[in-house]
Amino acid sequence: MNISPISLNTINKTSSSKKLSFGETPVCKINLKRKQKDDTYKFIPAHFSKLNPSDDKDELLVDRIKDVWGKRNDSYAVDIASNFALQNGRSVNNNFYVISRDDLKDPYRKITCIMQTTSTDERDKSLFAVDYLQAHPNIENKQSPAIKGSGELSLYGCVKEAKEHGFKKVYISSSNNPFYEHLNLKPGARNSTFIIDEADYDTFLAKVEQKYEIK
């Protein structure tokens, strides 16, 4: 499992029938931070949403992300797109999520992060693994990016999904240990792995909600 380096209420469930500008299903509302002209940051509304491999619009979206983000050698967008394509027409064993900004209408410009995880339909609930997490190249590893919060809010959405579907822990494999250490996540048994246990879900969620003013 790999996670690309990323810069760094219980929320009301949005109706699964409601769609945004492409084919994704919103999971929860969040807030990102957008840089202002005076170099301060302002909260902007966004969504953590689930993609559907059987939806043509989502397939086009992931292909576009692969073509643009995948130009970098260390991008996992190509791996995510390949696995996304394999999901269509077979039993599902992965979920795919994005973070999308609500202040932009262009479905290709509004995505700030994409990730692949364990399927929430998995019968074994011992582990919800975050297999790949890729932030937009324009905000990844920047000291003062235009958008902040995509990495932390991606984990927030994953923890919400793990809690909702009864998983005992969230497992993260890292290629950017300082980021996860900064979030005070518990180290896993293997090097460059981190764990969020079920007992810590509510504390983690509450901390992120307070930091990003999520209601």
Rosetta blueprint (number, residue, H / E / L):
1 M L
2 N L
3 I L
4 S L
5 P L
6 I L
7 S L
8 L L
9 N L
10 T L
11 I L
12 N L
13 K L
14 T L
15 S L
16 S L
17 S L
18 K L
19 K L
20 L L
21 S L
22 F L
23 G L
24 E L
25 T E
26 P E
27 V E
28 C E
29 K E
30 I E
31 N E
32 L E
33 K E
34 R E
35 K E
36 Q L
37 K L
38 D L
39 D L
40 T L
41 Y E
42 K E
43 F E
44 I E
45 P E
46 A E
47 H E
48 F E
49 S E
50 K E
51 L L
52 N L
53 P L
54 S L
55 D L
56 D H
57 K H
58 D H
59 E H
60 L H
61 L H
62 V H
63 D H
64 R H
65 I H
66 K H
67 D H
68 V H
69 W H
70 G L
71 K L
72 R L
73 N L
74 D L
75 S L
76 Y L
77 A H
78 V H
79 D H
80 I H
81 A H
82 S H
83 N H
84 F H
85 A H
86 L H
87 Q H
88 N L
89 G L
90 R L
91 S L
92 V L
93 N L
94 N E
95 N E
96 F E
97 Y E
98 V E
99 I E
100 S E
101 R E
102 D L
103 D L
104 L L
105 K L
106 D L
107 P L
108 Y L
109 R L
110 K L
111 I E
112 T E
113 C E
114 I E
115 M E
116 Q E
117 T E
118 T E
119 S L
120 T L
121 D L
122 E L
123 R L
124 D L
125 K L
126 S L
127 L L
128 F E
129 A E
130 V E
131 D E
132 Y E
133 L E
134 Q E
135 A E
136 H L
137 P L
138 N L
139 I L
140 E L
141 N L
142 K L
143 Q L
144 S L
145 P L
146 A L
147 I E
148 K E
149 G L
150 S H
151 G H
152 E H
153 L H
154 S H
155 L H
156 Y H
157 G H
158 C H
159 V H
160 K H
161 E H
162 A H
163 K H
164 E H
165 H L
166 G L
167 F L
168 K L
169 K E
170 V E
171 Y E
172 I E
173 S E
174 S L
175 S L
176 N L
177 N H
178 P H
179 F H
180 Y H
181 E H
182 H H
183 L L
184 N L
185 L L
186 K E
187 P E
188 G L
189 A L
190 R L
191 N L
192 S L
193 T E
194 F E
195 I E
196 I E
197 D E
198 E H
199 A H
200 D H
201 Y H
202 D H
203 T H
204 F H
205 L H
206 A H
207 K H
208 V H
209 E H
210 Q H
211 K H
212 Y L
213 E L
214 I L
215 K L
